[in-house]
Amino acid sequence: MREETDLAVPPRGPEHDADPTETPGFVEAVLGAIETRDVDALKAIVSDLHETDVAHLLEALPAADRPQLIELLGSDFDFTALTELDETVRVQILEELPTQTVVEGVRDLDSDDAVYILEDLDDADKQEILASLPIPERAALQRSLDYPEESAGRRMQTEFIALPPFWTVGQALDYIGETEGLPEVFFEVFVVDPSYRLSGSVPLDRLLRTKRGVKLGDVVMPDRHVVRATDDQEDVARIFERYNLISAPVVDEGERLVGVLTIDDIVDVIQEEADEDLKALGGVAGDEELSDSFWYIAKSRFSWLLFNLIAANLASFVIAMFEGELQRMVALAVLMPIVASQGGNAATQTMTVAVRALATRELRPSNARRVIARELLVGLFNGVVFAVIMAAVVFARFGIADLGFVIALAMIINLLAAALGGIMIPLILDRLKVDPAVSSGPFVTTITDVVGFFAFLSIASLWF
């Protein structure tokens, strides 16, 4: 049996933002309360934590103790914490919990959070949970789940306030103040016709500053940034970013209001998309997480490594073409990795900027030619500078002036190739509807290796 640990709940506030799981003895105290099934002690420790901190706590606990924590807390456990977990951990917890516990937890969530939790489950578990929900809630969640993955329909919140245009401002304010079950956080009142087609919205500040007798139809503002439920979440995030939106209505194919997207959802989307792009540039699957199994990670990384192995063999064939020159002048073998490495680093810089610019739509056909010209100019400038540096280093090291000239010329050629490949390959892949973040790296690496080795060795062979 674990020893019980006396622990004061970590103080909360701006000066105490650290993860409470890093507080000495905190996790041990939680484990002790779980083992002794001391619900009061567990609630005293966990009840004041933010859902993000509860998620960190769940990840810090052994897998077997995670569902026990949730069941012991009962209705005091906020299922919103599960949305902050890695997908693998979240699914493991949900599969261990009784169906009724999950049903009660999901019922207390906003619809967007409920969909986020349910969408990762297999169909059998998902349908079992949905079948246990009341029909109105089940229909709303099923409708969101029927939309494509990573679409606005999956992210939207189906709780919103929609009123007819003939209502007065006073009626609207009374309705908001007296009606239970309205969204906890909202920024506007939507105005709809009897078939729920959207007329526009009335922001809360405008509603509060208008006389009670004025009809909503007289103060409604047309929504210029209406989102379709089938729109890609990344495109929606760009709209929020471009126009500084706090929320936006979501309509279906019949222009009927079906939900609302808020800025907190979009922040999550931006973070997820940036995370996927960053991982893809390193040859890692966008959905790979620290909690994934060994076998899943090994399989997801295999294809990238295989392509790089093929590229490395291609580069080695180029080197083999100049075997005689390498035997006659060992200095060539010593210096040629420098040319390829410098080109590879330069290409990665250009490729990273290009991929990110394509993702944010900053790089477009209208400005592509100017960006390509600029990158070539940067490549030429850096090539000349590093050519001079390497020529001086080679002369000081080997005392062969001609060898310094050869590596200088090869350096310029490869940095130009790196600049061109780093910008053109992402553009071409994007034009072919292939994700440049996923596919650019191996192609760019192959180009710089092959061009670097071939340029250096062929110039040296001709010169000497």
Buried (B, 14 or more C-beta within 10 A) or exposed (E): EEEBBEBEBBEEEEEEEEEBBEBEEBBBBBBBBBEEEBBEBBBBBBEEBBBBBBBBBBBBBEEEBBBBBBBBBEEEBBBBBBBBBBBBBBBBBBEBBEEEBBBBBBEEBBBBBBBBBBBEBEEEBBBEBBEBBEEEBBEBBBBBBEBEEBBBBBBBBBBBBBBBBEBBBEBBBEBBEEEEEEBEEBBBBBBBEEEBEBBBBBBBEBBEEBEEEEBBBEBBEEBEEBBBBEBBBBEBBBBBEEEEBEBBBBBBEEEBBBBBBBBEBBEBBBEBBBBBBBBBBEBBBBBBBEBBEEEBBEEBBEEBEEBBEEBEEEBEEBBEEBEEBBEEBEBBBEBBEBBBBBBBEBBBBBBBBBBBBBBBEEBEEEEBEEBBEEBBEBBBEBBBEBBBEBBEBBBEEBEBEEBBBBBBBBBBBBBBBBBBBBBBBBBBBBEEEEBBBBBBBBBBBBBBBBBBBBBBBBBBBEEE
